[in-house]
Amino acid sequence: MEMTIIEALEKLAELNDYNEILVQTNAGEPTLIENEIDNVRNFAVDPDEIFDLQVTGETIKAFDENGYVKTGEPLYKVVKE
């Protein structure tokens, strides 16, 4: 589904009933999902850039140019405490 990273993070929050959840990128420390949304808004080169993403209750993954989910680490994953 095509969406921005912010839309994907908001969908991830919705799927987790808007509970305070921690998300982790494949390169970073866990952070509250609200903080990550703010980080994308404030620091992304283009926060409105559209990506082809899959959002589940646990992860956000990107699709490649052929429509397949990219293998490897997801863009974001929910960190369970």
Backbone as a chain_set.jsonl record, in Angstrom:
{"seq": "MEMTIIEALEKLAELNDYNEILVQTNAGEPTLIENEIDNVRNFAVDPDEIFDLQVTGETIKAFDENGYVKTGEPLYKVVKE", "coords": {"N": [[0.844, -1.167, 0.0], [0.584, 2.179, -0.813], [2.035, 4.82, 0.943], [3.064, 7.42, 3.265], [5.927, 7.437, 5.5], [5.142, 8.474, 7.95], [2.351, 8.083, 7.886], [2.377, 5.302, 7.879], [3.54, 4.735, 10.378], [1.561, 5.847, 12.025], [-0.554, 4.12, 11.404], [0.519, 1.737, 12.421], [0.504, 2.407, 15.132], [-2.274, 2.6, 15.493], [-3.031, -0.075, 15.013], [-2.031, -1.182, 17.275], [-3.714, -0.375, 19.222], [-3.257, 2.238, 20.032], [-1.63, 2.183, 22.243], [1.151, 2.96, 24.388], [3.85, 2.301, 22.644], [7.04, 0.921, 21.818], [9.159, 1.443, 19.07], [11.557, 0.19, 16.777], [14.127, 0.971, 14.535], [16.024, -0.539, 11.874], [18.507, 0.405, 12.381], [18.671, 1.763, 14.756], [18.095, 2.782, 18.219], [15.453, 1.628, 20.416], [12.471, 3.588, 20.496], [9.748, 5.657, 21.6], [6.75, 5.436, 19.719], [5.416, 7.819, 19.14], [7.467, 9.69, 19.404], [9.114, 8.921, 17.299], [7.487, 9.509, 15.099], [7.428, 12.305, 15.34], [10.187, 12.754, 14.931], [10.475, 11.993, 12.229], [8.793, 13.882, 11.013], [10.207, 16.226, 11.652], [12.884, 15.867, 10.812], [13.217, 14.394, 8.466], [14.2, 14.335, 5.037], [12.235, 14.546, 3.067], [9.305, 14.423, 4.334], [6.853, 13.816, 3.233], [7.217, 11.962, 1.282], [6.276, 9.202, -0.694], [5.972, 5.732, -0.161], [5.973, 2.229, -0.95], [4.509, 0.241, 1.213], [4.118, -2.281, 3.786], [2.109, -2.716, 6.518], [1.879, -4.244, 9.602], [0.667, -5.492, 12.756], [3.034, -5.755, 14.061], [5.252, -4.932, 12.496], [6.737, -2.665, 10.036], [7.24, -2.952, 6.707], [9.021, -2.643, 3.606], [8.205, -2.739, 0.109], [9.801, -4.069, -2.82], [10.813, -2.943, -6.15], [9.554, -4.799, -7.743], [7.294, -5.536, -6.439], [7.519, -7.264, -4.319], [7.92, -8.09, -0.858], [10.637, -6.616, 0.709], [13.493, -8.429, 1.632], [15.179, -9.202, 4.738], [15.843, -7.018, 7.524], [12.96, -5.357, 8.908], [11.644, -2.012, 8.217], [10.669, -0.784, 10.498], [10.086, -2.163, 13.728], [7.986, -3.45, 16.295], [8.878, -3.227, 19.648], [8.876, -5.482, 22.169], [8.298, -5.397, 25.636]], "CA": [[0.0, 0.0, 0.0], [1.4, 3.382, -0.89], [1.81, 5.764, 2.038], [4.275, 8.011, 3.824], [6.399, 6.787, 6.723], [4.296, 8.963, 9.046], [1.078, 7.35, 7.801], [2.635, 3.919, 8.278], [3.72, 4.724, 11.835], [0.24, 6.082, 12.624], [-1.303, 2.865, 11.242], [1.098, 0.815, 13.397], [-0.04, 2.811, 16.436], [-3.688, 2.216, 15.488], [-3.109, -1.532, 15.133], [-1.658, -1.518, 18.649], [-4.706, 0.305, 20.061], [-2.689, 3.512, 20.5], [-0.87, 2.01, 23.482], [2.521, 3.44, 24.289], [4.694, 1.22, 22.165], [8.366, 1.266, 21.344], [9.518, 0.931, 17.76], [12.989, 0.212, 16.527], [14.538, 0.848, 13.14], [17.108, -1.509, 11.738], [19.783, 1.053, 12.695], [18.584, 2.63, 15.918], [17.623, 2.358, 19.53], [13.994, 1.722, 20.553], [11.925, 4.886, 20.867], [8.282, 5.702, 21.561], [6.268, 5.662, 18.356], [5.102, 9.24, 19.001], [8.733, 10.387, 19.197], [9.597, 8.613, 15.959], [6.663, 10.296, 14.171], [7.964, 13.669, 15.422], [11.503, 12.765, 14.287], [10.283, 11.97, 10.779], [8.254, 15.197, 10.638], [11.178, 17.296, 11.845], [14.228, 15.649, 10.292], [13.259, 13.708, 7.167], [14.418, 15.211, 3.885], [10.902, 14.74, 2.493], [8.381, 13.619, 5.135], [5.675, 13.467, 2.438], [7.586, 10.997, 0.25], [5.41, 8.025, -0.704], [6.643, 4.444, -0.291], [5.087, 1.06, -1.013], [4.77, -0.342, 2.528], [3.211, -3.239, 4.41], [2.044, -2.466, 7.957], [1.196, -5.248, 10.407], [0.696, -5.102, 14.16], [4.397, -5.927, 14.572], [6.314, -4.361, 11.672], [6.536, -1.924, 8.795], [8.189, -3.448, 5.725], [8.94, -2.019, 2.288], [8.172, -3.58, -1.075], [10.776, -3.691, -3.84], [10.214, -2.462, -7.398], [8.779, -5.879, -8.351], [6.112, -5.797, -5.639], [7.787, -8.259, -3.282], [8.42, -7.539, 0.395], [12.097, -6.692, 0.769], [13.976, -9.34, 2.66], [16.03, -8.564, 5.732], [15.191, -6.347, 8.646], [11.893, -4.413, 8.548], [11.964, -0.604, 8.471], [10.363, -0.594, 11.919], [9.451, -3.298, 14.393], [7.53, -3.163, 17.656], [9.741, -3.833, 20.666], [8.091, -5.964, 23.314], [9.023, -5.248, 26.899]], "C": [[0.89, 1.231, 0.0], [1.007, 4.361, 0.209], [3.142, 6.375, 2.451], [4.696, 7.212, 5.051], [5.534, 7.212, 7.904], [2.96, 8.234, 9.05], [1.256, 5.904, 8.252], [2.81, 3.805, 9.786], [2.387, 4.952, 12.552], [-0.629, 4.833, 12.514], [-0.803, 1.814, 12.223], [0.581, 1.127, 14.799], [-1.503, 2.397, 16.554], [-3.845, 0.712, 15.692], [-2.733, -2.022, 16.529], [-2.52, -0.747, 19.65], [-4.167, 1.566, 20.725], [-2.026, 3.395, 21.865], [0.514, 2.606, 23.289], [3.402, 2.274, 23.881], [6.043, 1.776, 21.741], [8.558, 0.654, 19.968], [11.026, 1.056, 17.6], [13.235, 0.114, 15.036], [15.647, -0.184, 13.071], [18.462, -0.902, 12.091], [19.775, 1.819, 14.014], [18.123, 1.972, 17.193], [16.096, 2.413, 19.562], [13.574, 3.113, 21.028], [10.404, 4.798, 20.839], [7.827, 6.056, 20.151], [5.939, 7.139, 18.125], [6.371, 10.048, 18.737], [9.275, 10.134, 17.797], [8.799, 9.368, 14.906], [7.162, 11.741, 14.161], [9.323, 13.772, 14.734], [11.384, 12.792, 12.762], [9.765, 13.318, 10.308], [9.346, 16.266, 10.639], [12.491, 17.105, 11.086], [14.308, 14.938, 8.943], [13.453, 14.732, 6.049], [13.076, 15.545, 3.232], [9.902, 13.876, 3.259], [7.116, 13.192, 4.38], [5.984, 12.49, 1.308], [6.748, 9.724, 0.415], [6.256, 6.77, -0.94], [5.586, 3.354, -0.42], [5.404, 0.222, 0.23], [3.709, -1.348, 2.935], [3.273, -2.99, 5.916], [1.259, -3.595, 8.61], [1.214, -4.749, 11.85], [2.087, -5.137, 14.765], [5.465, -5.162, 13.8], [5.792, -3.427, 10.589], [7.641, -2.406, 7.855], [7.954, -2.745, 4.393], [8.863, -3.085, 1.207], [9.256, -3.126, -2.044], [10.043, -3.277, -5.118], [9.389, -3.52, -8.114], [7.535, -6.249, -7.547], [6.273, -6.854, -4.573], [8.29, -7.563, -2.021], [9.931, -7.711, 0.419], [12.506, -7.606, 1.911], [14.907, -8.596, 3.608], [15.204, -7.904, 6.819], [14.059, -5.432, 8.16], [12.36, -2.976, 8.806], [11.77, -0.275, 9.942], [9.808, -1.902, 12.46], [9.082, -2.861, 15.809], [8.424, -3.919, 18.627], [8.873, -4.212, 21.856], [8.929, -5.843, 24.573], [8.902, -6.487, 27.75]], "O": [[1.858, 1.295, 0.757], [-0.165, 4.691, 0.391], [4.207, 5.912, 2.044], [3.924, 6.411, 5.577], [5.226, 6.393, 8.77], [2.487, 7.812, 10.105], [0.391, 5.347, 8.927], [2.284, 2.879, 10.405], [2.116, 4.318, 13.572], [-1.369, 4.52, 13.446], [-1.602, 1.076, 12.8], [0.258, 0.218, 15.563], [-1.925, 1.898, 17.597], [-4.702, 0.277, 16.461], [-3.075, -3.139, 16.917], [-2.104, -0.5, 20.782], [-4.566, 1.917, 21.835], [-1.874, 4.393, 22.569], [0.992, 2.738, 22.162], [3.665, 1.37, 24.675], [6.167, 2.939, 21.36], [8.179, -0.49, 19.721], [11.671, 1.911, 18.208], [12.636, -0.714, 14.35], [16.145, -0.645, 14.098], [19.467, -1.612, 12.103], [20.768, 2.46, 14.358], [17.808, 0.783, 17.239], [15.501, 3.177, 18.803], [14.244, 3.728, 21.858], [9.838, 3.962, 20.135], [8.447, 6.877, 19.475], [6.161, 7.655, 17.029], [6.356, 10.984, 17.938], [9.834, 11.038, 17.175], [9.369, 9.825, 13.915], [7.304, 12.338, 13.094], [9.594, 14.75, 14.037], [12.107, 13.527, 12.089], [10.245, 13.847, 9.305], [9.404, 17.107, 9.741], [13.148, 18.089, 10.749], [15.38, 14.893, 8.34], [12.935, 15.846, 6.112], [12.818, 16.698, 2.887], [9.667, 12.726, 2.886], [6.392, 12.307, 4.835], [5.125, 12.215, 0.47], [6.545, 9.24, 1.529], [7.135, 6.749, -1.802], [4.434, 3.551, -0.035], [6.447, -0.429, 0.292], [2.561, -1.283, 2.495], [4.345, -3.044, 6.52], [0.122, -3.874, 8.231], [1.739, -3.667, 12.116], [2.305, -4.611, 15.857], [6.481, -4.778, 14.378], [4.603, -3.397, 10.271], [8.827, -2.285, 8.163], [6.843, -2.31, 4.09], [9.386, -4.188, 1.365], [9.595, -1.943, -2.092], [8.813, -3.262, -5.164], [8.602, -3.188, -9.0], [6.802, -7.165, -7.922], [5.29, -7.301, -3.982], [9.004, -6.564, -2.103], [10.447, -8.804, 0.183], [11.942, -7.56, 3.005], [15.364, -7.492, 3.308], [14.023, -8.2, 7.0], [14.187, -4.8, 7.112], [13.339, -2.749, 9.516], [12.584, 0.415, 10.556], [9.146, -2.654, 11.744], [9.753, -2.036, 16.428], [8.691, -5.106, 18.445], [8.222, -3.364, 22.466], [10.121, -6.149, 24.573], [9.452, -6.537, 28.85]]}, "num_chains": 1, "name": "protein.A"}
